[in-house]
Amino acid sequence: MEIQRAMKRDFLATARTLSEALPYLQRYDGKTIVVKFGGHAMGDTEAMEHFARDIVLMKQCGVNPVVVHGGGPQINEMLDRLQIKSEFRDGLRVTTPETVEVVEMVLAGSINKRIVAAINSQGGRAVGLCGKDANLIVCEKALKTRKDPESNIEKVLDLGWVGEPVEVNPRVLDVFLKSDFIPVVAPVGAGRKSHETYNINGDTAAGAVAGAMKATRLMLLTDVQGVKDKQGEVLTRLTQADVRRLIEDGTISGGMIPKVETALYGIEKGVEAAVILDGRVAHSVLLELFTEHGAGTLISA
């Protein structure tokens, strides 16, 4: 009898959760959500299944998800297997012609198709693309600068075939979003002039795609809970001004800086809001979209 009462309570809790999700389902009906999938969740079979199921559920609920993925650890693994040494400058990998071939093979090949297969296995209809398809992402060579600590002179770092998106043509994605297909995009871009292949940072590619599509949400899945204050507590809501202030005072530092800069870039290009959240937490994208408390850190204008 006690077991039956416990089961009834669970069923009622599930029904209550579904009922409370209604206004959020209505809010995002027909909206475009760009999801950057990366981090350790990509290498975990169970986490991959949870992610794929959530993406299929979003599509089933009338949301239009676009998945953009990374793959740094998998690229490193393949380079090691092929005994190709990587050169780093100020902690940034130099992408040589030999390396970019491996990058394209891994990102647009094995990783992309693994995510596509995972979504299809959950009943979705995913299609794998990369930035070179239909000139989805056109790039120019990314040039980073650093200030020499002794001379105080800025020097240019040549990182090889690393690309900075300068043009995004989302028409091919619009075609898929008007159907029941789910596009999965690998961050490999085409050169503007001679169609070279460029390696693009996954977050950067996601921000560029989201901005071009005027997405309602840009969701950056990471291996941390979100942006934290100096006491280690997650900051659930930030404005653009808050983010810039937190960078200036050192609260936001290290690897979180490029993520929040991607969020700011997307918002400046027309994205309604960006969210940085923990991709290791099961169903984090559903918690963010369809519940009142959300998940991670939401950054808006």
C-alpha positions in Angstrom: 0.0 0.0 0.0 2.8 2.4 0.9 4.6 1.6 -2.4 1.4 2.4 -4.3 1.1 5.8 -2.5 4.7 6.6 -3.3 4.2 5.7 -7.0 1.1 7.9 -7.0 3.0 10.8 -5.6 5.7 10.3 -8.3 3.1 10.3 -11.0 1.5 13.4 -9.6 4.9 15.2 -9.4 5.5 14.2 -13.1 2.1 15.5 -14.1 2.7 18.8 -12.2 6.0 19.3 -13.9 4.5 18.8 -17.3 1.7 21.2 -16.5 4.1 23.9 -15.2 6.1 23.6 -18.4 3.1 24.7 -20.6 3.9 28.5 -20.6 7.6 27.7 -21.5 6.5 25.3 -24.3 4.3 28.1 -25.7 7.1 30.7 -25.3 9.6 28.7 -27.4 7.1 27.2 -29.9 8.6 27.8 -33.4 11.7 29.5 -32.0 15.3 28.7 -33.0 17.7 27.5 -30.2 21.4 27.1 -31.0 23.0 24.5 -28.7 26.8 24.2 -28.5 27.6 20.7 -27.4 31.1 20.0 -26.1 33.2 19.1 -23.1 33.4 15.7 -21.4 29.7 15.0 -22.1 30.7 14.3 -25.7 32.9 11.4 -24.6 30.3 9.9 -22.2 27.9 7.4 -23.8 25.1 8.0 -21.2 25.5 11.8 -21.4 25.4 11.7 -25.2 22.1 9.7 -25.0 20.6 12.2 -22.6 21.6 15.1 -24.8 20.2 13.4 -27.9 16.9 12.6 -26.2 16.6 16.2 -25.0 17.2 17.6 -28.6 14.6 15.2 -30.0 12.1 16.3 -27.3 12.7 19.9 -28.1 12.0 19.3 -31.8 8.9 17.3 -30.9 7.7 20.2 -28.8 7.9 22.7 -31.7 11.3 24.1 -30.9 13.9 24.3 -33.7 17.2 23.2 -32.3 20.5 23.7 -34.2 23.4 21.7 -32.7 27.0 23.0 -33.1 29.7 20.8 -31.6 33.3 21.0 -30.7 35.9 18.2 -30.4 39.2 19.3 -29.0 40.0 16.2 -26.9 39.1 13.9 -29.8 41.4 15.9 -32.2 44.2 15.6 -29.7 43.7 11.8 -29.4 43.8 11.4 -33.2 46.9 13.6 -33.6 48.6 11.4 -31.0 47.6 8.2 -32.7 49.0 9.6 -36.0 52.1 10.9 -34.2 51.5 14.4 -35.5 53.1 16.9 -33.1 51.3 20.1 -32.3 53.0 23.5 -31.8 51.5 25.9 -29.2 52.0 29.6 -29.0 50.9 31.3 -25.8 48.8 28.2 -25.1 47.1 28.3 -28.5 47.5 25.4 -31.0 49.0 26.2 -34.3 46.9 24.5 -37.0 49.3 23.4 -39.8 48.1 22.1 -43.2 48.7 18.6 -41.9 46.8 19.3 -38.7 43.8 20.9 -40.4 43.3 17.7 -42.4 43.0 15.7 -39.2 40.7 18.4 -37.7 38.3 18.2 -40.7 38.4 14.4 -40.6 37.5 14.2 -36.9 35.1 17.1 -36.6 33.1 16.7 -39.8 33.6 13.0 -39.8 33.6 10.7 -36.7 32.3 13.2 -34.1 29.6 14.8 -36.3 28.2 11.4 -37.3 28.3 10.1 -33.8 26.1 12.9 -32.6 23.8 12.4 -35.7 23.5 8.7 -34.9 22.7 9.4 -31.3 19.9 11.8 -32.2 18.5 9.4 -34.8 18.6 6.5 -32.3 16.2 8.6 -30.1 13.7 8.9 -32.9 14.9 12.2 -34.4 16.0 12.9 -37.9 19.4 14.6 -37.7 21.6 15.7 -40.7 25.3 16.3 -40.3 26.8 19.5 -41.9 30.0 21.5 -41.6 30.7 25.2 -42.2 31.9 24.4 -45.7 28.6 23.0 -46.8 26.7 25.7 -48.9 29.3 28.2 -47.6 27.5 28.1 -44.3 30.5 29.6 -42.4 33.0 31.7 -44.4 36.2 32.5 -42.6 39.3 34.6 -42.7 42.5 33.8 -41.0 42.4 34.5 -37.3 45.2 36.6 -36.0 45.8 36.8 -32.3 48.0 39.5 -30.7 49.9 39.5 -27.5 51.8 42.2 -25.7 55.5 41.5 -25.1 56.0 41.9 -21.3 59.5 43.4 -21.8 59.0 45.8 -24.7 55.3 46.4 -24.2 54.9 46.0 -28.0 52.0 44.0 -29.4 53.1 41.1 -31.5 50.9 39.1 -34.0 50.6 35.3 -33.3 50.2 33.3 -36.5 48.1 30.3 -35.6 48.0 28.8 -39.1 44.7 27.5 -40.4 42.5 28.9 -37.6 39.5 30.8 -38.9 37.4 33.7 -37.7 33.9 33.6 -39.1 33.2 36.7 -41.3 30.1 35.6 -43.1 27.4 33.1 -42.1 24.8 32.0 -44.7 22.0 30.3 -42.7 19.7 29.6 -45.7 20.7 25.9 -45.7 19.8 25.7 -42.0 16.4 27.4 -42.7 15.6 24.7 -45.1 16.1 22.0 -42.4 14.2 24.0 -39.7 11.1 24.2 -41.9 11.1 20.4 -41.9 11.4 17.8 -39.2 15.2 17.5 -39.7 17.7 18.6 -37.0 21.0 20.1 -38.3 24.2 19.2 -36.6 27.1 21.5 -37.5 30.8 20.8 -37.3 33.0 23.9 -36.8 35.0 23.7 -40.0 34.8 26.7 -42.3 35.7 27.7 -45.8 38.0 30.4 -46.9 36.6 33.4 -48.7 39.0 33.4 -51.7 40.5 30.0 -52.5 38.1 27.9 -50.3 40.8 26.9 -47.8 39.7 24.8 -44.8 39.7 26.6 -41.5 39.5 25.2 -38.0 37.0 27.3 -35.9 36.6 27.3 -32.2 33.3 25.6 -31.4 31.9 28.3 -29.2 32.8 30.9 -31.8 31.1 29.0 -34.5 28.0 28.5 -32.4 27.9 32.3 -31.6 28.2 33.2 -35.3 25.4 30.8 -36.3 23.1 32.0 -33.5 23.7 35.6 -34.4 23.1 35.1 -38.1 19.8 33.2 -37.3 18.7 35.7 -34.7 18.2 32.7 -32.4 16.0 33.1 -29.3 18.6 31.3 -27.2 22.3 30.4 -27.6 23.1 27.6 -25.1 26.8 26.9 -24.4 27.2 23.5 -22.7 30.4 23.4 -20.7 32.1 21.4 -17.9 31.2 24.0 -15.2 27.9 25.1 -13.7 28.0 28.6 -15.1 29.7 31.9 -14.3 30.6 32.1 -10.7 31.3 35.0 -8.3 34.5 35.3 -6.2 32.8 33.2 -3.5 32.2 30.4 -6.0 28.5 30.8 -6.2 26.8 30.6 -9.6 25.5 33.9 -10.9 22.1 33.0 -12.5 21.4 36.2 -14.4 23.8 38.8 -15.9 23.5 41.7 -18.3 26.1 42.7 -20.9 27.3 45.4 -18.6 27.6 43.0 -15.7 29.8 40.7 -17.8 32.2 43.4 -18.8 32.5 44.6 -15.2 33.2 41.1 -14.0 35.9 40.7 -16.6 37.5 43.9 -15.6 37.6 43.1 -11.9 39.0 39.6 -12.5 35.9 37.6 -11.4 35.5 36.2 -14.9 38.9 34.9 -16.0 40.7 32.1 -17.8 38.7 29.8 -20.1 35.4 31.5 -19.1 36.3 34.7 -20.8 36.0 33.4 -24.4 32.7 31.8 -23.5 31.1 35.0 -22.2 32.6 36.9 -25.1 30.8 34.5 -27.5 27.6 35.1 -25.5 28.1 38.9 -25.9 28.8 38.6 -29.6 25.7 36.6 -30.2 23.5 39.1 -28.3 25.0 42.0 -30.2 24.1 40.2 -33.4 20.5 39.7 -32.4 20.3 36.7 -30.1 17.7 37.3 -27.4 19.8 35.7 -24.6 22.7 33.3 -24.1 23.1 30.7 -21.4 26.2 29.1 -20.1 25.4 25.8 -18.3 26.8 22.4 -17.3 26.5 19.9 -20.0 27.4 17.1 -17.6 24.0 17.5 -15.8 21.3 15.3 -17.3 18.6 17.2 -19.1 20.2 20.6 -18.4 18.9 22.1 -21.6 15.3 21.1 -20.7 15.7 22.5 -17.2 16.8 25.8 -18.7 14.1 26.1 -21.4 11.1 24.6 -19.7 11.3 25.3 -16.0 11.0 28.5 -13.9 14.4 28.2 -12.2 16.4 27.4 -15.3 20.0 26.2 -15.2 23.4 27.9 -15.4 24.0 31.6 -16.1 21.7 33.5 -18.4 23.2 36.6 -20.1 20.9 39.1 -21.8 21.0 42.6 -23.1 
